[in-house]
Amino acid sequence: MKKPILSPDFTIEDIHKLREYNYYQTKDMTPQERMDYYNSRGMEVHREIQLRKLQKA
């Protein structure tokens, strides 16, 4: 499945697209692979948040 294209307004349909995309990305992973996948994505988001906080200051 290709990466979904999200609307500029980020509607509920976009959330559904993201959830479906994420399901197809992780459906054949082992529990450990899935945990690593989510942890790495979470760390990326955390870094992005921290960078934006630093830019505001």
Sequence and secondary structure as in RCSB ss.txt:
>XXXX:A:sequence
MKKPILSPDFTIEDIHKLREYNYYQTKDMTPQERMDYYNSRGMEVHREIQLRKLQKA
>XXXX:A:secstr
       TT  HHHHHHHHHHHHHHHTTS HHHHHHHHHHHHHHHHHHHHHHHHHH 
